[in-house]
Amino acid sequence: MKHDATSGVFRRELSLFDATMVVAGSMIGSGIFIVSADIARQTGSPGLLMMTWVVTALMTLIAALSYGELAAIMPRAGGQYVYLREAFGPLSGFLYGWTLFLVIQTGTIAAVAVAFARFTAELVPWFAAGNVLLRVGRFGFSTQHALAIAVLVLLTWINTRGLRTGAIVQNVFTIAKTGSLLGLAALGLLFRNPEAVSRNFSDFWAGADWGWTAVRLVGVAMVGALFSSDAWNNVTFTGEEVRNPRRNLPLALSLGVTTISLLYLATNLAYLNLLPLEAIQSAREDRVATAAVAVVFGPVAVQIMALAIMVSTFGCMNGMILAGARVYYAMARDGLFFRAVARIDPRRHTPAVSLAVQCAWACLLTLSGTYSDLLDYVIFAVLLFYMLTIAGVFVLRRRRPDLDRPYRAIGYPVVPALYIAAAGLIEILLLIYKPRYTWPGLIIVLMGVPVYYLWRKRSS
């Protein structure tokens, strides 16, 4: 499609440091502070709890290193959407963008916004979910809803003011929350709880069965760990705005994912040093980090962790808002989304319309309260798109051997193939053991097929 004459262009303003902060900041939300409780319940063993995070870290790093090749070849706005389009055709790219807009990106933004508001209520009780401002039938608009939406609107507005403005916010909050995780990991090393150490490490593999049972437990339990480590790919969406992208995009992916994965492993070791496995499994509202900090600081841990999670979720929202809008812009540029979304503010060089549309839908999901269910449903689809994108490395190596590849996927073809095999196994396990989380997600993706053809017809 042709651009509006009044539309501007993107500018390459993101340095290697900025891009790495987008990777790291988008990964750290509220999950690392919570999901280990559910993983511990599912695996029933300190060793399998750690194994779940180790396998997640390895898979995430392999994926990031594989994406680096595609990012270096095609440093364009839209990132993963473009890679799928070029490898498998426009329908696959559209289905990814459709699912990203409908649920993956906006649903995660909505969930993180509500988490921010929920933990704010720990410090300011007026924002509690029970404080309803307006009731219509069974629906109640609470102060918590109001705060979640206000933060979404604020961060969207900040990102319309210019890429540097959004990047500065991202850098400040990513540094702050990375420091929080470092502090939490350090607590576990400096203030070890003898009871927890004895319980967890005297029989580290207690209850572990090294047959199919262990594979099944870890594979299914990885869902929470994978989502806590997700959104690392968001930096690829900003491909047209990264300086020296053929070098900096692969570097940012590897540096960001490696740093945060190591921090996640250190954080879980801290949990095991401070809390017996049973205390991790039964943490109130799954707030493992709060229970761990309480071992050292007592009741004030609630406020300490509430503040840490507020900082973490604020930065996570900013990174996802900044990056996500670039995908819908790329779709609109291809004639597969509303035309106005392809417009770039000529003064600020930001996709302001795309940011506004994303904000509106995320706010609706926040109000609907369905974002949590939707995210559960698309777990299967998220992994499927990762597998397809990494398969795109193989496809493009064969179809387009002439492409300049300043960076090549490490360990190709064995290492990327290992990711596809491991992710495929997790998909099979989810189909068998969590079918209610798989078929709805596939239906959401497949709903995009008729929409794609309708949009193609409308555009032509």
C-alpha positions as CSV (number, residue, x, y, z in Angstrom):
1,M,0.0,0.0,0.0
2,K,1.1,3.6,-0.5
3,H,1.9,5.8,2.5
4,D,-0.1,8.8,3.5
5,A,1.7,11.9,2.2
6,T,1.6,13.3,5.7
7,S,3.2,10.2,7.2
8,G,6.7,10.4,8.6
9,V,9.4,7.7,8.8
10,F,11.1,5.8,11.7
11,R,14.6,7.0,12.8
12,R,17.3,4.7,14.1
13,E,17.6,6.0,17.7
14,L,18.0,2.8,19.8
15,S,21.6,2.0,20.8
16,L,22.8,-1.5,21.8
17,F,22.2,-0.6,25.4
18,D,18.6,0.6,24.7
19,A,17.8,-2.5,22.7
20,T,19.2,-4.8,25.4
21,M,17.0,-2.9,27.9
22,V,14.0,-3.6,25.8
23,V,14.8,-7.3,25.8
24,A,15.4,-7.5,29.6
25,G,12.7,-5.1,30.6
26,S,10.0,-6.9,28.5
27,M,11.0,-10.2,30.0
28,I,10.7,-9.2,33.7
29,G,7.1,-8.7,34.7
30,S,5.4,-10.2,37.8
31,G,5.8,-13.9,36.8
32,I,9.2,-14.5,38.4
33,F,7.9,-13.4,41.8
34,I,4.9,-15.7,41.6
35,V,4.9,-18.7,39.2
36,S,7.5,-20.8,41.1
37,A,4.7,-21.7,43.6
38,D,2.7,-23.4,40.9
39,I,5.8,-25.0,39.4
40,A,6.8,-26.4,42.8
41,R,3.3,-27.9,43.3
42,Q,3.4,-29.5,39.8
43,T,6.9,-31.0,40.1
44,G,7.0,-31.8,43.8
45,S,10.8,-31.6,44.0
46,P,13.4,-28.9,44.5
47,G,15.5,-30.4,41.8
48,L,12.7,-30.5,39.3
49,L,11.7,-27.0,40.2
50,M,15.2,-25.8,39.2
51,M,15.3,-28.2,36.2
52,T,12.2,-26.5,34.9
53,W,13.9,-23.1,35.0
54,V,17.1,-24.4,33.6
55,V,15.4,-26.0,30.6
56,T,13.4,-22.8,30.1
57,A,16.5,-20.7,30.1
58,L,18.2,-23.0,27.6
59,M,15.2,-23.0,25.3
60,T,14.8,-19.2,25.5
61,L,18.5,-18.6,24.8
62,I,18.5,-21.0,21.8
63,A,15.4,-19.2,20.4
64,A,17.0,-15.8,20.9
65,L,20.3,-16.9,19.2
66,S,18.3,-18.3,16.2
67,Y,16.1,-15.1,15.9
68,G,19.4,-13.1,15.8
69,E,20.0,-14.5,12.3
70,L,16.6,-13.4,11.1
71,A,16.9,-10.0,12.8
72,A,20.3,-9.3,11.1
73,I,18.9,-10.2,7.7
74,M,15.6,-8.3,8.0
75,P,15.9,-5.4,10.5
76,R,12.4,-4.1,9.8
77,A,9.5,-2.8,11.8
78,G,7.4,-5.8,12.8
79,G,10.2,-8.2,13.4
80,Q,8.8,-11.7,13.9
81,Y,5.7,-10.8,11.7
82,V,8.1,-10.0,8.8
83,Y,10.2,-13.2,9.4
84,L,7.1,-15.4,9.2
85,R,5.8,-13.5,6.1
86,E,9.1,-13.9,4.2
87,A,9.6,-17.6,5.2
88,F,6.0,-18.9,4.8
89,G,4.0,-16.3,3.1
90,P,1.7,-13.4,4.1
91,L,-1.0,-15.6,5.7
92,S,1.4,-17.0,8.4
93,G,2.6,-13.4,9.1
94,F,-1.0,-12.2,9.4
95,L,-2.0,-15.0,11.7
96,Y,0.8,-14.1,14.1
97,G,0.0,-10.4,14.0
98,W,-3.7,-11.2,14.4
99,T,-3.1,-13.4,17.5
100,L,-0.5,-10.9,18.9
101,F,-3.0,-8.0,18.7
102,L,-6.0,-9.9,19.8
103,V,-4.5,-11.7,22.8
104,I,-0.7,-12.2,23.1
105,Q,0.6,-8.6,23.3
106,T,-2.5,-6.8,24.5
107,G,-3.6,-9.6,26.9
108,T,-0.2,-9.6,28.5
109,I,-0.2,-5.8,28.7
110,A,-3.7,-5.9,30.4
111,A,-2.6,-8.6,32.8
112,V,0.6,-6.7,33.8
113,A,-1.4,-3.5,34.2
114,V,-3.8,-5.2,36.6
115,A,-0.8,-6.8,38.5
116,F,0.6,-3.3,38.8
117,A,-2.7,-2.0,40.2
118,R,-3.1,-5.0,42.5
119,F,0.3,-4.6,44.1
120,T,-0.2,-0.8,44.4
121,A,-3.2,-1.7,46.6
122,E,-0.8,-3.2,49.0
123,L,0.7,0.3,49.6
124,V,-2.5,2.3,48.9
125,P,-5.6,0.3,50.0
126,W,-7.9,2.7,48.1
127,F,-6.9,0.8,44.9
128,A,-8.2,-2.5,46.2
129,A,-10.4,-4.5,43.8
130,G,-13.4,-4.2,46.2
131,N,-13.5,-0.4,46.0
132,V,-16.1,-0.2,43.3
133,L,-16.7,3.3,41.7
134,L,-19.5,2.3,39.3
135,R,-21.7,-0.8,39.1
136,V,-23.7,-1.8,36.0
137,G,-25.5,-5.1,36.5
138,R,-22.9,-7.6,37.6
139,F,-20.0,-5.5,36.3
140,G,-18.2,-3.2,38.7
141,F,-15.7,-0.6,37.7
142,S,-13.3,-0.4,40.6
143,T,-10.4,1.9,41.5
144,Q,-8.1,-0.9,40.5
145,H,-9.6,-0.9,37.0
146,A,-9.1,2.9,36.9
147,L,-5.5,2.7,37.9
148,A,-4.7,-0.1,35.5
149,I,-6.2,1.9,32.6
150,A,-4.6,5.2,33.7
151,V,-1.2,3.6,33.6
152,L,-1.8,2.1,30.2
153,V,-2.9,5.5,28.8
154,L,0.0,7.3,30.5
155,L,2.6,4.9,29.1
156,T,1.0,5.0,25.6
157,W,1.1,8.8,25.7
158,I,4.7,8.7,26.8
159,N,5.6,6.5,23.8
160,T,3.8,8.8,21.4
161,R,6.2,11.6,22.4
162,G,9.2,10.0,20.7
163,L,11.2,6.9,20.8
164,R,13.9,8.4,23.0
165,T,11.3,9.3,25.6
166,G,10.0,5.7,25.7
167,A,13.6,4.3,25.7
168,I,14.6,6.5,28.7
169,V,11.6,5.2,30.7
170,Q,12.5,1.7,29.7
171,N,16.2,2.1,30.7
172,V,15.4,3.6,34.1
173,F,12.8,1.0,35.1
174,T,14.8,-2.0,33.7
175,I,17.9,-1.0,35.6
176,A,15.7,-0.6,38.8
177,K,14.0,-3.9,38.5
178,T,17.1,-5.8,37.5
179,G,18.6,-4.4,40.7
180,S,15.6,-5.7,42.6
181,L,16.1,-9.2,41.3
182,L,19.8,-9.0,42.1
183,G,18.9,-7.9,45.6
184,L,16.5,-10.8,46.0
185,A,19.1,-13.3,44.8
186,A,21.7,-11.8,47.1
187,L,19.3,-12.2,50.1
188,G,19.2,-15.9,49.4
189,L,22.9,-16.2,49.4
190,L,23.6,-14.0,52.5
191,F,20.7,-15.0,54.7
192,R,20.3,-18.8,54.2
193,N,17.5,-20.4,56.3
194,P,19.0,-23.6,57.8
195,E,15.6,-25.3,57.8
196,A,15.0,-24.5,54.1
197,V,18.6,-25.6,53.1
198,S,18.2,-28.9,55.0
199,R,14.8,-29.7,53.6
200,N,15.6,-28.7,50.0
201,F,19.2,-29.7,49.5
202,S,19.6,-32.8,51.6
203,D,17.4,-34.6,49.2
204,F,17.4,-32.3,46.2
205,W,15.7,-34.8,43.8
206,A,13.2,-36.0,46.4
207,G,10.2,-37.5,44.6
208,A,11.8,-37.2,41.1
209,D,11.2,-40.1,38.7
210,W,13.9,-40.1,36.0
211,G,11.5,-41.7,33.5
212,W,8.7,-40.3,31.4
213,T,7.1,-38.9,34.6
214,A,9.9,-36.3,35.1
215,V,9.7,-35.3,31.4
216,R,5.9,-34.9,31.7
217,L,6.1,-32.9,34.9
218,V,8.8,-30.5,33.7
219,G,7.2,-30.1,30.3
220,V,3.8,-29.2,31.6
221,A,5.2,-27.1,34.4
222,M,7.3,-25.1,32.0
223,V,4.2,-23.1,30.8
224,G,4.6,-20.7,33.7
225,A,8.4,-20.4,33.4
226,L,8.1,-19.8,29.6
227,F,5.6,-17.1,30.0
228,S,7.7,-15.4,32.7
229,S,10.6,-15.5,30.2
230,D,8.5,-14.4,27.3
231,A,8.5,-11.1,25.3
232,W,12.3,-11.2,24.7
233,N,11.4,-11.2,21.0
234,N,9.8,-7.7,21.3
235,V,13.0,-6.0,20.4
236,T,12.8,-7.4,16.9
237,F,9.6,-5.4,16.4
238,T,11.7,-2.3,16.5
239,G,14.1,-3.4,13.8
240,E,13.8,-0.2,11.8
241,E,14.8,1.9,14.8
242,V,17.9,0.2,16.1
243,R,21.3,1.6,15.2
244,N,23.6,-0.8,13.3
245,P,20.9,-3.5,13.5
246,R,22.8,-6.2,11.8
247,R,25.2,-6.2,14.8
248,N,23.1,-4.8,17.6
249,L,19.9,-6.8,17.3
250,P,21.6,-10.3,17.6
251,L,23.8,-8.9,20.4
252,A,20.8,-7.4,22.3
253,L,18.9,-10.6,22.1
254,S,21.8,-12.7,23.4
255,L,22.9,-10.3,26.1
256,G,19.4,-9.6,27.4
257,V,18.2,-13.2,27.5
258,T,21.4,-14.5,29.0
259,T,21.3,-11.9,31.8
260,I,17.7,-12.3,32.8
261,S,17.8,-16.1,32.5
262,L,20.8,-16.2,34.9
263,L,18.9,-13.8,37.3
264,Y,15.9,-16.1,37.2
265,L,18.0,-19.1,38.1
266,A,19.6,-17.2,40.9
267,T,16.2,-16.0,42.2
268,N,14.9,-19.5,42.3
269,L,18.0,-20.7,44.2
270,A,17.3,-17.8,46.7
271,Y,13.7,-19.2,47.1
272,L,15.1,-22.6,47.9
273,N,17.7,-21.2,50.3
274,L,15.0,-19.2,52.2
275,L,11.9,-21.4,52.1
276,P,11.3,-25.1,52.5
277,L,9.6,-26.6,49.4
278,E,6.3,-26.9,51.2
279,A,6.4,-23.1,52.0
280,I,7.0,-22.3,48.3
281,Q,4.1,-24.5,47.3
282,S,1.7,-23.0,49.8
283,A,2.8,-19.3,49.6
284,R,-0.2,-17.0,50.1
285,E,-1.6,-16.1,46.7
286,D,1.5,-17.7,45.2
287,R,3.6,-14.7,46.3
288,V,6.8,-16.7,46.7
289,A,9.1,-13.6,46.6
290,T,7.2,-12.0,49.4
291,A,7.4,-15.1,51.6
292,A,11.1,-15.4,50.9
293,V,11.9,-11.7,51.8
294,A,9.7,-12.1,54.9
295,V,12.2,-14.6,56.2
296,V,14.7,-11.8,56.5
297,F,12.6,-8.6,56.9
298,G,9.4,-9.9,58.5
299,P,6.0,-8.4,57.8
300,V,7.5,-5.3,56.0
301,A,8.3,-7.7,53.1
302,V,4.8,-7.2,51.8
303,Q,5.5,-3.5,51.2
304,I,9.0,-4.1,49.9
305,M,7.9,-6.6,47.3
306,A,4.8,-4.7,46.4
307,L,7.1,-1.7,45.5
308,A,9.6,-4.0,43.6
309,I,6.8,-5.6,41.6
310,M,5.2,-2.2,40.8
311,V,8.6,-1.1,39.3
312,S,8.9,-4.3,37.5
313,T,5.4,-4.3,35.9
314,F,5.6,-0.6,35.0
315,G,8.8,-1.2,33.0
316,C,7.4,-4.4,31.4
317,M,4.3,-2.6,30.2
318,N,6.4,0.2,28.8
319,G,8.6,-2.2,26.8
320,M,5.6,-4.1,25.4
321,I,3.6,-1.0,24.5
322,L,6.6,0.5,22.8
323,A,7.4,-2.6,20.7
324,G,4.0,-4.1,20.0
325,A,2.7,-1.1,18.1
326,R,5.4,-1.6,15.4
327,V,3.8,-5.0,14.4
328,Y,0.4,-3.5,13.7
329,Y,2.1,-0.7,11.8
330,A,3.9,-3.3,9.6
331,M,0.6,-5.2,9.0
332,A,-1.1,-2.0,8.0
333,R,1.8,-1.1,5.7
334,D,1.1,-4.4,4.0
335,G,-2.6,-3.6,3.7
336,L,-3.6,-6.2,6.4
337,F,-4.8,-3.8,9.1
338,F,-6.5,-0.4,9.3
339,R,-4.8,2.0,6.9
340,A,-4.5,4.8,9.5
341,V,-2.3,2.5,11.6
342,A,0.4,2.6,9.0
343,R,0.9,6.4,9.6
344,I,4.0,7.6,11.5
345,D,3.8,10.9,13.3
346,P,6.1,13.1,11.1
347,R,7.3,15.2,14.1
348,R,7.8,12.5,16.7
349,H,8.6,9.6,14.3
350,T,6.3,7.2,16.3
351,P,3.4,5.0,15.2
352,A,1.0,7.1,17.3
353,V,-2.2,5.7,15.7
354,S,-1.0,2.1,16.2
355,L,-0.1,2.9,19.8
356,A,-3.6,4.3,20.4
357,V,-5.4,1.3,18.9
358,Q,-3.3,-1.1,20.9
359,C,-4.1,0.9,24.1
360,A,-7.8,0.9,23.4
361,W,-7.9,-2.9,23.0
362,A,-5.7,-3.5,26.0
363,C,-8.0,-1.3,28.1
364,L,-11.1,-3.3,27.0
365,L,-9.4,-6.5,27.9
366,T,-8.5,-5.0,31.3
367,L,-12.2,-4.2,31.9
368,S,-13.4,-7.5,30.6
369,G,-11.3,-9.5,33.0
370,T,-10.9,-12.2,30.4
371,Y,-7.2,-11.5,29.7
372,S,-6.0,-14.2,32.1
373,D,-8.1,-16.9,30.4
374,L,-7.1,-15.7,27.0
375,L,-3.4,-15.9,27.9
376,D,-3.9,-19.5,29.1
377,Y,-5.5,-20.3,25.9
378,V,-2.7,-19.0,23.6
379,I,0.2,-20.7,25.4
380,F,0.0,-23.4,22.6
381,A,-0.1,-20.8,19.9
382,V,2.8,-18.8,21.3
383,L,5.1,-21.8,21.2
384,L,3.8,-22.8,17.8
385,F,4.8,-19.4,16.3
386,Y,8.2,-19.6,18.0
387,M,8.7,-23.0,16.3
388,L,7.6,-21.7,12.9
389,T,9.8,-18.7,13.1
390,I,12.9,-20.8,14.0
391,A,11.9,-23.2,11.1
392,G,12.1,-20.0,9.0
393,V,15.8,-20.0,9.5
394,F,16.0,-23.4,7.7
395,V,13.6,-22.3,5.0
396,L,15.4,-19.1,4.2
397,R,18.8,-20.8,4.2
398,R,17.5,-23.1,1.5
399,R,15.4,-20.6,-0.5
400,R,17.6,-17.5,-0.1
401,P,21.2,-18.6,0.3
402,D,22.2,-15.3,-1.4
403,L,21.1,-13.2,1.6
404,D,23.8,-11.3,3.4
405,R,24.0,-13.0,6.9
406,P,26.3,-10.9,9.1
407,Y,25.3,-13.2,12.0
408,R,24.4,-16.9,11.7
409,A,22.5,-18.9,14.2
410,I,24.9,-20.6,16.6
411,G,25.1,-24.4,16.2
412,Y,23.0,-24.5,13.0
413,P,21.3,-26.8,12.1
414,V,21.5,-28.9,15.3
415,V,20.8,-26.3,18.0
416,P,17.8,-24.7,16.3
417,A,16.4,-28.2,15.5
418,L,16.8,-29.0,19.2
419,Y,14.5,-26.1,20.1
420,I,11.9,-27.2,17.6
421,A,12.0,-30.7,18.9
422,A,11.8,-29.6,22.6
423,A,9.0,-27.1,21.9
424,G,7.1,-29.8,19.9
425,L,7.3,-32.2,22.8
426,I,5.9,-29.5,25.1
427,E,3.1,-28.9,22.6
428,I,2.2,-32.7,22.6
429,L,2.3,-32.7,26.4
430,L,-0.1,-29.7,26.5
431,L,-2.4,-31.4,24.0
432,I,-2.5,-34.5,26.2
433,Y,-2.5,-33.1,29.7
434,K,-3.9,-29.6,29.3
435,P,-6.3,-29.8,26.3
436,R,-8.5,-27.0,27.6
437,Y,-5.5,-24.6,27.2
438,T,-4.7,-25.7,23.6
439,W,-7.9,-26.0,21.4
440,P,-9.3,-22.5,22.3
441,G,-5.9,-21.0,21.4
442,L,-5.9,-22.8,18.0
443,I,-9.4,-21.6,17.4
444,I,-8.3,-18.0,18.1
445,V,-5.5,-18.4,15.6
446,L,-7.7,-20.1,12.9
447,M,-10.3,-17.4,13.3
448,G,-7.8,-15.2,11.6
449,V,-7.9,-17.1,8.3
450,P,-11.2,-15.8,7.0
451,V,-10.3,-12.3,8.4
452,Y,-7.1,-12.4,6.3
453,Y,-8.9,-13.2,3.1
454,L,-11.6,-10.5,3.9
455,W,-8.9,-8.0,4.5
456,R,-7.0,-9.0,1.3
457,K,-10.2,-8.6,-0.7
458,R,-11.0,-5.2,1.0
459,S,-7.4,-3.9,0.3
460,S,-7.5,-5.0,-3.3
